[in-house]
Amino acid sequence: MVTHIQVDEINNTSDKELRARLILAFAGIAPEIVPTETFLYDVSRLDRAKMGNGEVFLAVKTALDGRDKKRNNTQDALIAEVAIVNGFRLLTSDRNLADVALGLGANIRFFDV
């Protein structure tokens, strides 16, 4: 399961060769795309997001911002929220995201790169 956020991140990869490899790998997996639990203006796709209450999103985003104010904390929080709310496993190589999501009840698979 993935959200449109991961698809958008792959499509926005500036390195053309890396983007092509990621698209091929992603196509080989063919994951089901699920909606994010929260809709955010200028981030979410209207047809790929729910109008949730945003409580889990805000908890994740606040905790991530407290550790490191990265530009993609919003997207990471949306992805983590989906994993937490739906009981999906979150795959990540971001230690801060893994720690925050784990603390909020997510099932984590951390990849050390």
Secondary structure by P-SEA (a helix, b strand, c coil): cccaaaaaaaaacccaaaaaaaaaaaaaabbbbbbbcccccccccccccccccaaaaaaaaaaaaacccccaaaaaaaaaaaaaaabbbbbbccaaaaaaaaaaccbbbbbcc
